[in-house]
Amino acid sequence: MTMSAANVALSFPGFAPLAAERAADASPWAEHHVALQDAVHDGTRVRREEPLAAKTTLRVGGAARLYAEPVSAGDLAALLRGARARGVAIFALGRGSNLVVPDEGVEGLVIALAHESWAAFEPRADGRVWVGAGLRLKNLCGLATKAGLAGFEFLEGIPGNVGGALRMNAGAMGGWMFDVVEEVRLMSSSGEIATLPKAAMHVDYRHCAELHGAIALGALLRPAAPAAGEAIGRQIDVYRKKRHETQPREPSAGCIFKNPPGASAGRLIDECGLKGERVGDAEVSPVHANFIVNRGRATASEVIELVRRVRARVRTARGVELTPEVLLYGKKWEDML
Ligand SMILES: Cc1cc2nc3c(=O)[nH]c(=O)nc-3n(C[C@H](O)[C@H](O)[C@H](O)COP(=O)(O)OP(=O)(O)OC[C@H]3O[C@@H](n4cnc5c(N)ncnc54)[C@H](O)[C@@H]3O)c2cc1C
């Protein structure tokens, strides 16, 4: 079910300053901006040309044509319905730790569940815990440790939030996000909420099919057996130390390529002598060959050119076609490589 943009606009109070924008700017984005802002309550601001680089860990790329941080499920649904009615593409944004934002930005409405109302951590009497999609994994680990809930330690050091970790089925230290998920609540692109048990979802290596085109609102997680906070803390420290020793400190988007079956992308790249390879300020990290780091002023085009170069060298030298793990935001790698 979709509401027309006109209906949406009629259902909510107008936002006066935006009327002037409509008159001054004939671009369709000005029209979309006014209509979407009219569709939500005042606490949810829809912004135009919002710079995205600083909202990502790699720190490259341009602006979102439209950007919003909805404060409630009602506003999120209004944004999704309004955008759909206008043919505006929607992109969810987590902590931006698995993204390359193109230099030209993103043609659509970027929605981030950054408001605190999405960051719930609610242990239940039966031992399970409800977490909001906007909760940072770092905070999930910290709160679980305090509550004596073991089983989430492997998430320590992944700089995303719960929504991004669900969409990517993030994994580390032998664990995957969906190992601890019991059910996911999501909102479809038409604004309807559904709760899916894990058994009904299609998840794989860095992939969750049901979250292509839908927005995760939160998840019910099942911890491992209860443990003392100190024991959980010690395990977290072990993982933190391991990351510290093996990963670069400069801005990055984590591992650039997926590991091919039975092989390590980092080792293949290293064996091709590519550590330290540079295009502008984008560099294959000398610390970990599967990380591309931003040495200061890298652009997305430089990162993309370096991805091309690394793939070509590994293909020629080793006959392996590497697939990017990092997402090219709003675009497809196939069209760029
Ligand atoms: C230093 C470093 C270390 C890393 N280590 C690891 C690691 O060990 N293991 C690992 O798996 N990854 C790792 N990553 C990559 C990244 O942190 C994970 O993929 C993480 O899960 C991405 O979460 P995010 O919130 O940043 O998502 P984003 O990067 O913002 O988005 C990723 C995808 O999720 C979608 N998305 C975001 N929120 C939602 C939502 N609410 N609903 C639906 N879709 C949504 C986005 O549209 C996009 O498609 C690392 C990255 C860095 C920079």
The ligand as an SDF file (V2000), in Angstrom:
LIG
                    3D

 53 58  0  0  0  0  0  0  0  0999 V2000
   38.4060   -0.7970   10.7140 C   0  0  0  0  0  0  0  0  0  0  0  0
   37.2740   -1.6370   10.2020 C   0  0  0  0  0  0  0  0  0  0  0  0
   37.1690   -2.9690   10.6130 C   0  0  0  0  0  0  0  0  0  0  0  0
   36.1200   -3.7740   10.1370 C   0  0  0  0  0  0  0  0  0  0  0  0
   36.0520   -5.0630   10.5450 N   0  0  0  0  0  0  0  0  0  0  0  0
   35.0480   -5.8510   10.1130 C   0  0  0  0  0  0  0  0  0  0  0  0
   34.9340   -7.2180   10.5350 C   0  0  0  0  0  0  0  0  0  0  0  0
   35.7470   -7.7120   11.3030 O   0  0  0  0  0  0  0  0  0  0  0  0
   33.8990   -7.9440   10.0550 N   0  0  0  0  0  0  0  0  0  0  0  0
   32.9750   -7.4330    9.2130 C   0  0  0  0  0  0  0  0  0  0  0  0
   32.0260   -8.1460    8.8230 O   0  0  0  0  0  0  0  0  0  0  0  0
   33.0400   -6.1540    8.8020 N   0  0  0  0  0  0  0  0  0  0  0  0
   34.0480   -5.3450    9.2270 C   0  0  0  0  0  0  0  0  0  0  0  0
   34.1100   -4.0510    8.8030 N   0  0  0  0  0  0  0  0  0  0  0  0
   33.1120   -3.5440    7.8450 C   0  0  0  0  0  0  0  0  0  0  0  0
   31.8610   -2.9150    8.4950 C   0  0  0  0  0  0  0  0  0  0  0  0
   32.1760   -2.3830    9.7680 O   0  0  0  0  0  0  0  0  0  0  0  0
   30.7170   -3.9200    8.6040 C   0  0  0  0  0  0  0  0  0  0  0  0
   30.3020   -4.3700    7.3350 O   0  0  0  0  0  0  0  0  0  0  0  0
   29.4870   -3.3080    9.3280 C   0  0  0  0  0  0  0  0  0  0  0  0
   28.5470   -4.3250    9.5670 O   0  0  0  0  0  0  0  0  0  0  0  0
   28.8300   -2.1850    8.5350 C   0  0  0  0  0  0  0  0  0  0  0  0
   27.9270   -1.5510    9.3980 O   0  0  0  0  0  0  0  0  0  0  0  0
   27.5300   -0.0120    9.2100 P   0  0  0  0  0  0  0  0  0  0  0  0
   26.5450    0.3090   10.2540 O   0  0  0  0  0  0  0  0  0  0  0  0
   28.7390    0.8220    9.1530 O   0  0  0  0  0  0  0  0  0  0  0  0
   26.8190   -0.0780    7.7950 O   0  0  0  0  0  0  0  0  0  0  0  0
   27.0190    0.9010    6.5380 P   0  0  0  0  0  0  0  0  0  0  0  0
   28.4300    0.7880    6.0750 O   0  0  0  0  0  0  0  0  0  0  0  0
   26.4910    2.2330    6.8380 O   0  0  0  0  0  0  0  0  0  0  0  0
   26.0800    0.1920    5.4730 O   0  0  0  0  0  0  0  0  0  0  0  0
   26.3800   -1.0880    4.9870 C   0  0  0  0  0  0  0  0  0  0  0  0
   25.1370   -1.6360    4.2810 C   0  0  0  0  0  0  0  0  0  0  0  0
   24.1260   -1.8370    5.2410 O   0  0  0  0  0  0  0  0  0  0  0  0
   22.9520   -1.1410    4.8490 C   0  0  0  0  0  0  0  0  0  0  0  0
   22.2770   -0.7210    6.0610 N   0  0  0  0  0  0  0  0  0  0  0  0
   22.7480    0.0830    7.0550 C   0  0  0  0  0  0  0  0  0  0  0  0
   21.8080    0.2030    8.0070 N   0  0  0  0  0  0  0  0  0  0  0  0
   20.7480   -0.5220    7.6100 C   0  0  0  0  0  0  0  0  0  0  0  0
   19.4510   -0.7840    8.1510 C   0  0  0  0  0  0  0  0  0  0  0  0
   19.0620   -0.2660    9.3220 N   0  0  0  0  0  0  0  0  0  0  0  0
   18.6150   -1.5730    7.4420 N   0  0  0  0  0  0  0  0  0  0  0  0
   18.9790   -2.1050    6.2590 C   0  0  0  0  0  0  0  0  0  0  0  0
   20.1730   -1.8880    5.6920 N   0  0  0  0  0  0  0  0  0  0  0  0
   21.0420   -1.1150    6.3730 C   0  0  0  0  0  0  0  0  0  0  0  0
   23.4510    0.0100    3.9950 C   0  0  0  0  0  0  0  0  0  0  0  0
   22.4330    0.4640    3.1150 O   0  0  0  0  0  0  0  0  0  0  0  0
   24.5650   -0.6700    3.2320 C   0  0  0  0  0  0  0  0  0  0  0  0
   24.0040   -1.4340    2.1910 O   0  0  0  0  0  0  0  0  0  0  0  0
   35.1570   -3.2300    9.2560 C   0  0  0  0  0  0  0  0  0  0  0  0
   35.2440   -1.8920    8.8670 C   0  0  0  0  0  0  0  0  0  0  0  0
   36.2880   -1.1000    9.3330 C   0  0  0  0  0  0  0  0  0  0  0  0
   36.3570    0.3350    8.9170 C   0  0  0  0  0  0  0  0  0  0  0  0
  1  2  1  0
  2  3  1  0
  2 52  2  0
  3  4  2  0
  4  5  1  0
  4 50  1  0
  5  6  2  0
  6  7  1  0
  6 13  1  0
  7  8  2  0
  7  9  1  0
  9 10  1  0
 10 11  2  0
 10 12  1  0
 12 13  2  0
 13 14  1  0
 14 15  1  0
 14 50  1  0
 15 16  1  0
 16 17  1  0
 16 18  1  0
 18 19  1  0
 18 20  1  0
 20 21  1  0
 20 22  1  0
 22 23  1  0
 23 24  1  0
 24 25  2  0
 24 26  1  0
 24 27  1  0
 27 28  1  0
 28 29  2  0
 28 30  1  0
 28 31  1  0
 31 32  1  0
 32 33  1  0
 33 34  1  0
 33 48  1  0
 34 35  1  0
 35 36  1  0
 35 46  1  0
 36 37  1  0
 36 45  1  0
 37 38  2  0
 38 39  1  0
 39 40  1  0
 39 45  2  0
 40 41  1  0
 40 42  2  0
 42 43  1  0
 43 44  2  0
 44 45  1  0
 46 47  1  0
 46 48  1  0
 48 49  1  0
 50 51  2  0
 51 52  1  0
 52 53  1  0
M  END
$$$$
